[in-house]
Amino acid sequence: MYFNRRSGDDGGMNMADSSRIKGASVLLVDDEPDILELLELTLSKMGLEVDKAGNVREALAKLAARRYDLCLTDMRLPDGDGLQVVQHIAQHNLDVPVAVITAHGNMENAVTALKTGAFDYLSKPVSLDQLRALVKSALNLPQAGPSGDKMLLGHSASMQKVRDLIKRVARSQAPVHISGESGSGKELAARLIVQSGARHDQPFIAVNCGAIPGNLMENEFFGYKKGAFTGADRDRDGFFQAAHGGTLFLDEVADLPLAMQVKLLRAIQEKRVRKIGATGEEAVDVRIMSATHHDLAEFVRQGKFRQDLYYRLNVIPIHMPALREMREDIPGIAQRILERLRGETEVHFSENALPALQSYSFPGNVRELENIIERALAMCPGALIEEQDLLLVPVEHDQSDGESLGDKHPLPEYLDRVEKQALLEALQQTGFNRTAAAKLLGLTFRTMRYRMERLGIKDPHGADDAE
């Protein structure tokens, strides 16, 4: 193991460092005495209590004898490797964040360690600044769990598995890839991982990769220098710089063009980016999370997504279950959403409303459920939401009306089209008498007027019947 002293690296000698951590203990595992001495000096100046081990056997004995707040181990040891230390900590459920130091270019070891349970890794040559940043992150993990409505609802086995995974990976800095259908809560899961992890008080930058024009990808991700191109009248940071110290969440990552995938892979592996027009690179410290509703492994097989980038992103996979796969949770989730949306009003579900929701297939998942309940609140005439207020689309028969599945996305627009058609048919049947049309549809006049205004439906004759 060896260290790279860049400008600003003082071997931990800066006594003015405001981030000194008192009372925490660290176990250092390495067989080179000079390296152990440098590490001990660096961490001691941060206010840490340091213990040392020269091989795997000694490290395991020390871990059995006392509790440490952090373990830092080299991968190459006289009687084994650092992965054995990581495995021991994971298998014995020791509450000890562990980081490994790997040889430059040996990302396979780093990825293996992260999958096994390592908190983070450092590549040689190690910057002491990066070392101190890693230690500060490891010792700043919050103890409180998520609160309020920022939580994943449901008690089914599939959702409990997701919550358990989130709890386990929160302490890690390993890349996480979250798969699942649209509306299943992928970004919420990413935010909950961050909320329970070391970067909870650092930036969380969410990027919709499918919404960025291809010619602007590099500008947006890496930033640019003033004068780099026409219109670049000032220096501008990209997503990586904005997320420095925190988390970069790449939503719909499957939509990245292949050329950008190459640049992204290098930035993730090197932890350095170069702004357009810059002569040098700058270090960035970000945790990468990604998500997509596509089958990313299938994209790799089809040649649409780079295999090496896939393996870097998919270190820890989490799959969000579709709402129809956890039907037993639908009534409880619907009730929580209603309580949040209804405010001070006393609106409740009728006896037939919840069973109707439970039997619906929800192609748009929880996002669609929220949309349905919000619309029902606006349309219900009294204090009860009835089944007809939900305006559930019988999706099992959707293919018979001549529309393809692709015509039904995005779901909110599709539901608006269905609702608009129903309103227009009732209005045409009643000669655009809104009162009569409202009665025909089982709505109040006020709800009918509201829906017409929202959907842009106007009487072609300009008439306006009163309630």
GUTORLO-166873 format. One record per residue (C-alpha): x, y, z. Coordinates in steps of 0.05 Angstrom, whole numbers, padded with zeros to 5 digits, always signed. Layout:
BEGIN
XYZ
...
***
This chain:
BEGIN
+00000+00000+00000
+00025+00070-00015
-00003+00140-00011
-00007+00198-00058
+00005+00265-00024
-00030+00316-00068
-00031+00390-00052
-00067+00398+00013
-00045+00329+00039
-00006+00339+00103
-00008+00269+00130
-00063+00290+00178
-00019+00342+00213
-00068+00399+00206
-00087+00414+00278
-00138+00465+00254
-00180+00410+00223
-00250+00425+00248
-00274+00354+00235
-00237+00318+00291
-00276+00258+00316
-00267+00244+00390
-00273+00176+00422
-00284+00133+00360
-00240+00071+00349
-00211+00045+00285
-00178-00023+00269
-00124-00018+00216
-00104-00083+00182
-00038-00083+00142
+00028-00121+00143
+00073-00062+00127
+00096-00026+00191
+00112+00040+00157
+00042+00043+00125
+00010+00026+00192
+00049+00082+00225
+00028+00133+00172
-00045+00111+00177
-00043+00113+00253
-00013+00183+00253
-00064+00209+00203
-00124+00181+00241
-00097+00199+00310
-00093+00272+00289
-00168+00266+00275
-00180+00248+00347
-00189+00173+00334
-00166+00115+00377
-00126+00068+00331
-00113-00007+00339
-00071-00047+00290
-00068-00118+00262
-00016-00146+00214
-00055-00204+00185
-00124-00236+00178
-00117-00280+00240
-00097-00223+00285
-00153-00178+00256
-00207-00230+00270
-00181-00239+00341
-00184-00165+00354
-00255-00160+00324
-00277-00215+00371
-00246-00181+00432
-00277-00112+00426
-00323-00067+00384
-00294-00018+00334
-00328+00040+00299
-00290+00028+00234
-00244-00024+00203
-00196-00007+00146
-00160-00066+00114
-00111-00076+00057
-00132-00131+00008
-00065-00167+00006
-00045-00197+00073
+00007-00251+00092
-00044-00304+00111
-00102-00286+00065
-00136-00224+00040
-00179-00167+00066
-00241-00199+00037
-00238-00250+00093
-00242-00193+00143
-00302-00164+00106
-00337-00232+00104
-00325-00243+00178
-00356-00177+00196
-00417-00191+00151
-00427-00263+00174
-00424-00245+00247
-00469-00184+00240
-00416-00139+00271
-00439-00067+00270
-00372-00044+00240
-00366-00006+00174
-00307-00036+00137
-00268-00007+00078
-00216-00039+00035
-00155-00013-00002
-00144-00044-00070
-00089-00041-00123
-00098+00011-00177
-00139-00016-00235
-00164-00077-00196
-00237-00058-00195
-00258-00131-00192
-00232-00136-00120
-00267-00071-00101
-00333-00093-00130
-00328-00161-00096
-00314-00128-00030
-00373-00081-00038
-00419-00139-00054
-00394-00176+00007
-00411-00118+00052
-00354-00067+00050
-00373+00004+00065
-00327+00035+00013
-00260+00026-00020
-00197+00066-00035
-00153+00055-00095
-00077+00060-00093
-00045+00109-00093
-00089+00132-00035
-00099+00206-00025
-00100+00223+00049
-00155+00273+00035
-00197+00216+00008
-00179+00174+00068
-00202+00227+00117
-00266+00238+00077
-00281+00163+00080
-00270+00161+00155
-00314+00222+00167
-00370+00190+00125
-00364+00123+00161
-00369+00155+00230
-00426+00202+00213
-00480+00150+00201
-00548+00172+00229
-00583+00127+00280
-00654+00150+00267
-00697+00116+00214
-00743+00149+00162
-00802+00187+00188
-00866+00220+00163
-00892+00200+00095
-00822+00188+00067
-00826+00114+00076
-00845+00052+00036
-00914+00029+00056
-00938-00043+00060
-00926-00105+00101
-00922-00158+00047
-00861-00204+00043
-00836-00170-00020
-00838-00100+00010
-00807-00124+00075
-00750-00153+00035
-00739-00085+00002
-00739-00050+00069
-00688-00100+00097
-00643-00089+00037
-00647-00013+00045
-00627-00019+00118
-00568-00064+00100
-00541-00022+00042
-00549+00045+00077
-00482+00036+00112
-00447+00018+00047
-00421+00065-00006
-00430+00012-00060
-00468+00030-00123
-00541+00009-00120
-00585-00006-00180
-00660-00004-00168
-00706-00038-00218
-00781-00039-00222
-00840-00014-00262
-00857+00060-00269
-00889+00088-00207
-00864+00033-00161
-00822+00080-00117
-00752+00072-00143
-00730+00143-00127
-00762+00140-00059
-00722+00077-00044
-00658+00113-00065
-00674+00172-00020
-00688+00126+00039
-00620+00092+00030
-00587+00161+00032
-00629+00184+00090
-00604+00126+00132
-00532+00130+00109
-00469+00170+00118
-00487+00221+00064
-00555+00239+00092
-00535+00312+00102
-00501+00319+00034
-00531+00335-00035
-00577+00285-00069
-00578+00300-00144
-00631+00262-00183
-00621+00261-00259
-00671+00236-00310
-00624+00208-00362
-00679+00202-00413
-00696+00276-00411
-00627+00303-00431
-00614+00315-00505
-00555+00274-00529
-00514+00335-00550
-00518+00364-00480
-00502+00301-00441
-00429+00316-00428
-00444+00389-00410
-00496+00369-00360
-00457+00313-00327
-00387+00343-00324
-00397+00418-00332
-00356+00466-00374
-00307+00523-00371
-00321+00594-00394
-00306+00600-00468
-00307+00525-00481
-00359+00536-00536
-00405+00590-00562
-00451+00612-00507
-00407+00588-00450
-00402+00656-00416
-00384+00628-00348
-00357+00567-00313
-00412+00517-00298
-00412+00455-00254
-00443+00390-00277
-00483+00337-00240
-00420+00305-00212
-00394+00370-00182
-00463+00387-00155
-00467+00319-00121
-00396+00323-00092
-00396+00292-00022
-00466+00265-00033
-00505+00220-00080
-00518+00221-00155
-00582+00184-00174
-00586+00165-00247
-00659+00152-00262
-00677+00116-00327
-00603+00101-00337
-00619+00053-00393
-00634+00113-00437
-00561+00136-00437
-00530+00133-00506
-00470+00087-00514
-00421+00144-00523
-00441+00174-00456
-00438+00106-00423
-00363+00104-00437
-00351+00172-00406
-00395+00155-00346
-00358+00090-00333
-00291+00125-00332
-00317+00179-00284
-00344+00126-00236
-00280+00084-00238
-00230+00141-00232
-00273+00185-00187
-00249+00244-00229
-00282+00286-00283
-00259+00336-00334
-00301+00397-00350
-00308+00413-00424
-00253+00462-00441
-00212+00446-00378
-00140+00424-00382
-00142+00380-00321
-00188+00334-00282
-00219+00346-00214
-00234+00294-00161
-00307+00281-00144
-00333+00241-00085
-00403+00215-00102
-00442+00153-00088
-00476+00127-00151
-00547+00100-00151
-00586+00083-00213
-00655+00060-00233
-00695+00040-00294
-00760+00006-00311
-00725-00032-00367
-00691-00099-00360
-00620-00074-00359
-00590-00144-00365
-00630-00154-00429
-00605-00088-00455
-00534-00114-00445
-00550-00177-00484
-00579-00135-00541
-00517-00090-00542
-00556-00029-00520
-00519-00022-00454
-00445-00033-00439
-00432-00095-00398
-00374-00063-00359
-00418-00004-00338
-00475-00052-00320
-00429-00089-00271
-00405-00024-00240
-00477+00001-00229
-00509-00065-00210
-00464-00080-00150
-00524-00083-00103
-00591-00096-00139
-00658-00078-00108
-00723-00095-00143
-00785-00055-00126
-00848-00099-00129
-00907-00079-00171
-00969-00059-00132
-01009-00117-00161
-00957-00164-00130
-00975-00140-00061
-01051-00135-00064
-01058-00148+00011
-01024-00081+00022
-01068-00040-00024
-01123-00022+00027
-01072+00001+00078
-01031+00041+00028
-01094+00072-00001
-01117+00093+00069
-01050+00126+00084
-01052+00164+00018
-01123+00187+00031
-01105+00211+00101
-01048+00252+00071
-01088+00282+00014
-01154+00297+00048
-01125+00348+00097
-01176+00371+00148
-01236+00341+00112
-01270+00278+00137
-01273+00238+00073
-01270+00162+00077
-01273+00102+00030
-01340+00067+00024
-01346-00008+00036
-01342-00024-00038
-01285+00025-00056
-01227-00011-00023
-01244-00080-00052
-01249-00047-00121
-01179-00018-00112
-01153-00085-00088
-01177-00121-00150
-01149-00068-00198
-01083-00085-00234
-01049-00016-00226
-01004-00012-00287
-00979+00055-00259
-00968+00026-00189
-00968+00071-00127
-00963+00134-00170
-01027+00114-00205
-01060+00098-00139
-01045+00169-00114
-01073+00198-00179
-01137+00157-00172
-01148+00178-00100
-01133+00251-00113
-01183+00251-00171
-01235+00215-00129
-01229+00267-00074
-01245+00321-00124
-01304+00283-00154
-01339+00251-00095
-01403+00289-00077
-01401+00276-00003
-01359+00247+00053
-01353+00178+00021
-01311+00157-00038
-01353+00106-00076
-01328+00056-00127
-01355+00098-00185
-01314+00158-00160
-01250+00119-00172
-01261+00115-00247
-01220+00051-00252
-01204+00031-00323
-01217-00043-00337
-01147-00055-00362
-01157-00130-00372
-01200-00112-00433
-01158-00054-00458
-01131-00090-00520
-01201-00101-00548
-01216-00027-00562
-01164-00021-00617
-01113+00016-00575
-01044-00015-00566
-01011-00017-00498
-00963+00037-00521
-01023+00084-00529
-01036+00080-00455
-00972+00115-00432
-00960+00161-00397
-01017+00135-00353
-01044+00203-00327
-01054+00227-00399
-01088+00162-00418
-01136+00166-00359
-01152+00238-00376
-01169+00216-00447
-01216+00162-00421
-01249+00211-00372
-01256+00265-00425
-01289+00216-00472
-01339+00195-00419
-01356+00267-00403
-01364+00285-00477
-01410+00226-00489
-01455+00246-00431
-01456+00319-00452
-01473+00302-00524
-01528+00256-00500
-01559+00312-00459
-01548+00367-00510
-01490+00396-00468
-01535+00405-00407
-01484+00399-00352
-01535+00387-00297
-01566+00330-00335
-01499+00302-00356
-01475+00304-00284
-01536+00264-00261
-01524+00215-00317
-01453+00204-00294
-01470+00203-00220
-01433+00268-00206
-01451+00333-00172
-01458+00394-00216
-01397+00425-00182
-01354+00363-00196
-01379+00363-00268
-01359+00436-00278
-01291+00424-00246
-01276+00365-00291
-01297+00402-00353
-01253+00462-00336
-01193+00417-00321
-01200+00378-00385
-01215+00439-00428
-01286+00418-00448
-01330+00476-00470
-01401+00481-00496
-01396+00494-00571
-01457+00539-00566
-01429+00579-00507
-01489+00562-00463
-01482+00559-00387
-01535+00522-00348
-01540+00536-00273
-01537+00485-00218
***
